[in-house]
Amino acid sequence: MRAEAQAHVDQIKDALALLRRFLDWDRALKRLDELNARVEDQALWDNPRAAQEVMRERRRLDEAITATRAIGSELDDTVELMEMAEAEGDEALVDDAISSLADLADRAEKDKVAALLAGEADANDTYIEVNAGAGGTESQDWAGMLQRMYTRWGERHGMKVELIDHHAGEQAGIKSATLMLKGENAYGYAKTESGVHRLVRISPYDSSARRHTSFASVWVYPVVDENIDIEIVESDLRIDTYRASGAGGQHINTTDSAVRITHIPTGIVVQCQNQRSQHKNKAEAYNQLRARLYEAELQRREAEANATNATKTDIGWGHQIRSYVLQPYQLVKDLRTGVTSTAPGDVLDGDLDRFMAAALSQRVTGETVEVEDVD
C-alpha cells in the first residue's frame, strides 16, 4: 500500500480507536439496548421531561455508534478495493481509492469531534468572557482581537452571536467583554478555550518597535435552561448598579442601568449593561450567574472523576493554554496539546477548529504533552 494511503488509514484507525475508547464500546452498545427498551415502554411517555431526556441520550448514542460502524465498514471496503486494484495494476482505481480514503479521514475527524461533545452541557449555548490582563493598551488590544476571533468563529459556524457586556479600552481594544453564542454544541466546542492566552508581537503602540508580551483570560461557561435547577440564596449576593459605558441612547448613559452581581461565597462576579433597562440587565446577570455556578459544579464533578481514574490526568482549565507569535513567523502553539500551526493571513481565526479538536481529544485520552515554550 502506498505511503499516502497508509497515512490516511492510520489516521482513520486512530480516530476510530479514540471513539471506541470514549464511548466505552461494549458499555455503549448495552446502554443503547436499554434505551431502546425504555422507549418502547408506554409508561415512559407519562413523564414528558423524562421521555425527552431518554430520547436525547438515545439519539446521541445511536448517532455516535452508527457513525463509528459506518466509518469502519467503509474503511475495510476501500482498503480491500485498493488491494485488488494494486494486484491488477489499475492505477486509476488506486488513485480513486486514495481519494476516497482522504475524504473518509476528514469525515472521521469531524465525526470524532462531534462524538466527543457528549458532556452534560455540551449541547447548550455558551457565554465567552474575555478580560484583558496587565499591560495597558497592548493587553486591551489583544483582548479585543480575541473577542473578534470568537465572534467570527461563531458566525462562521452558523451561530448567533450576541454582545452581552462590553467595556472599551482607553485607547484601543477592550478591558472586558462577554459574548453569548447560540448554536448546536456551542459550549462543547468553546469550553476548551478557557484559560490564559498569550500574545508575543512587535507592538504597534511602541514607538521603539519593541517586542511585547500580552495576556488575556478567557472564561467559558454554558447557558443553563429551566430544566437545570441552580439554587441561589439572595443573602449571598451583592448587587451594584452603575451607568453603562460606550455608545448608548435614551436613558442608557444617563441612568444606573448597568448591573453587577457578586456571589459572595464563591467570589464570582457577573455584569451586564447591553440592555436598555436595569430590570433586563439584572435578569441577564442572574442568567450569567446561574451559568457560572453550574460550570463550577461541572468542573468539580470532572475533577472528582479524574481523581478516581489513575490513567487520566486532570489537565486543569486555569493555566496558560496558547501562545500566539504574530511576528515574524505568524506562529501559534497550544501549550496544552503541543499542536503548532503557521498559517497565512488571519492566523488567529484560521486554525481555531484544529486547536479545539486537539484539546477535546486530550481530555478523553488524558495524555500530557511536554512542549517547549514559544518566544
Summary of the structure (lengths in Angstrom):
residues: 375
radius of gyration: 23.9
end to end distance: 40.9
largest distance: 81.2
contacts: 1132
relative contact order: 0.10
helix: 50%
strand: 20%
